[in-house]
Amino acid sequence: MLQKISRLFVIKTPLEAYLIIYALALGAVERGSAYLIKFPGFGGKLLFLACTCAVFMAGAKILDCLKHEQRLAEKSE
């Protein structure tokens, strides 16, 4: 039963990856806009940029890992 539940949290297709990246981006922009309000000026802009850059790095890693797992699956067949 635990294995069935854990399979729900595995990213299998690029569509799932893009949906997760989109959700991360929405959260990062929301957090970044809160930083802009709390820290007006250059500091807030830097924190906003840090939030969005983190999404770009995480999204690239998710897509790279997905491609790597697909290559391994093809190789093992």
C-alpha positions in Angstrom: 0.0 0.0 0.0 2.8 2.4 0.9 4.4 1.7 -2.5 1.2 2.6 -4.3 1.1 5.9 -2.5 4.8 6.6 -3.1 4.3 6.2 -6.9 1.9 9.2 -6.8 5.0 11.4 -6.0 7.1 10.2 -8.9 7.3 12.5 -12.0 6.9 10.3 -15.1 6.2 12.6 -18.0 7.4 16.0 -19.2 3.8 17.3 -18.7 3.9 16.5 -15.0 7.3 18.1 -14.8 6.1 21.3 -16.5 3.1 21.5 -14.2 5.3 21.2 -11.1 7.6 23.8 -12.5 4.7 26.1 -13.1 3.4 25.6 -9.6 6.9 26.4 -8.2 7.1 29.5 -10.3 3.7 30.7 -9.0 4.9 30.3 -5.5 8.2 32.0 -6.2 6.6 35.0 -7.8 4.2 35.3 -4.8 7.0 35.1 -2.4 9.1 37.5 -4.4 6.3 40.0 -4.5 6.0 39.8 -0.7 9.8 40.6 -0.6 9.2 43.6 -2.8 6.6 45.0 -0.4 8.6 44.2 2.7 12.0 45.3 1.4 11.4 48.1 -1.1 14.3 49.1 -3.3 17.3 47.1 -4.5 17.2 44.5 -1.7 13.7 43.5 -2.5 14.5 43.2 -6.2 17.5 41.0 -5.4 15.4 38.7 -3.2 12.7 38.5 -6.0 15.4 37.6 -8.5 16.8 34.9 -6.1 13.3 33.4 -5.8 12.8 33.2 -9.6 16.4 31.9 -10.2 15.8 29.1 -7.8 12.8 28.0 -9.9 14.9 28.0 -13.1 17.6 25.9 -11.5 15.1 23.4 -10.0 13.2 23.2 -13.2 16.3 22.5 -15.2 17.3 19.8 -12.7 13.8 18.2 -12.8 13.8 18.0 -16.6 17.4 16.7 -16.8 16.6 14.0 -14.3 13.5 13.0 -16.2 15.5 12.7 -19.5 18.2 10.7 -17.6 15.6 8.3 -16.2 14.1 7.8 -19.6 17.5 7.0 -21.2 18.2 4.5 -18.4 14.8 2.8 -19.0 15.5 2.6 -22.7 18.9 1.2 -22.1 17.7 -1.5 -19.8 15.1 -2.8 -22.2 
